[in-house]
Amino acid sequence: TDWKKPERKRKNLMRLGIDKDHAYAWSRTRKGGWRIAQSPILTTTITLLRLKKKGYQSMLEIYMELNPSLCEPPYTRPVRTVV
C-alpha cells in the first residue's frame, strides 16, 4: 500500500504536517509496525484531534456509551441489603 515504501512514507508524513528532515528520517526507520505505533512517529502525526476531525470516535467515548454506569459515582447506585 502507500505506507510500505520509504518514499511513499516520506510523502505521506509530509502531507500530515511533518517537516522534511523528520519525514526523511522516520520513513527510513527499520522499526516494525508495533514499535512505530509506540513511537513519536505516530503520536505526533496521527493525533486524537485529527482522528476526531475525520469522523472517528475515541475508544473511551464508545466504552462510556456502552457502559454509562461508570460515569456516575458508585454510591448513587442502589444497594441490596440481605436480611
C-alpha distance (Angstrom), angle and dihedral (degrees) to the residues before:
residue distance angle dihedral
T1 . . .
D2 3.78 . .
W3 3.81 95.3 .
K4 3.84 101.1 51.5
K5 3.79 101.2 77.3
P6 3.84 120.2 63.9
E7 3.80 94.9 -129.1
R8 3.82 92.7 52.9
K9 3.82 90.1 45.5
R10 3.81 89.7 53.5
K11 3.79 93.1 49.6
N12 3.80 92.6 46.2
L13 3.81 92.3 48.5
M14 3.80 90.2 50.5
R15 3.80 88.7 49.3
L16 3.83 87.5 55.3
G17 3.81 90.7 55.7
I18 3.81 103.2 -94.9
D19 3.81 115.9 142.3
K20 3.81 119.2 -109.2
D21 3.83 97.2 -104.6
H22 3.81 95.9 49.5
A23 3.78 91.5 43.6
Y24 3.80 90.6 54.1
A25 3.82 93.7 47.8
W26 3.80 94.9 44.0
S27 3.80 93.6 46.3
R28 3.82 90.5 56.8
T29 3.82 95.3 50.8
R30 3.79 118.6 129.4
K31 3.78 92.8 -150.0
G32 3.77 117.7 119.9
G33 3.78 125.3 -122.5
W34 3.81 94.8 -89.6
R35 3.81 93.6 51.9
I36 3.80 92.2 45.8
A37 3.81 89.9 52.2
Q38 3.83 89.2 58.6
S39 3.82 94.8 45.0
P40 3.82 135.1 83.4
I41 3.80 88.6 -101.4
L42 3.79 92.0 80.1
T43 3.79 100.9 22.5
T44 3.81 91.1 61.2
T45 3.80 98.5 39.0
I46 3.79 106.2 38.0
T47 3.81 104.4 40.7
L48 3.80 130.3 172.2
L49 3.81 89.5 -108.9
R50 3.81 91.5 54.2
L51 3.82 91.2 48.2
K52 3.81 91.0 48.2
K53 3.82 90.4 52.6
K54 3.81 88.8 52.9
G55 3.81 89.7 54.8
Y56 3.81 101.0 -100.4
Q57 3.79 120.8 136.8
S58 3.81 123.3 -139.2
M59 3.78 118.2 -109.7
L60 3.82 90.2 -121.8
E61 3.83 91.7 56.6
I62 3.80 91.2 49.4
Y63 3.80 91.4 47.9
M64 3.80 92.4 49.8
E65 3.82 90.4 50.6
L66 3.79 91.1 51.6
N67 3.80 94.8 44.3
P68 3.84 108.4 28.8
S69 3.81 93.5 164.6
L70 3.80 88.5 79.6
C71 3.82 90.3 64.9
E72 3.80 93.6 65.7
P73 3.81 126.1 68.7
P74 3.81 113.8 -97.1
Y75 3.83 95.1 -119.0
T76 3.83 93.1 65.1
R77 3.80 93.5 64.3
P78 3.81 117.5 95.5
V79 3.77 114.6 -93.5
R80 3.78 122.0 -140.4
T81 3.77 114.8 -141.9
V82 3.76 121.4 -160.5
V83 3.78 114.6 -142.7
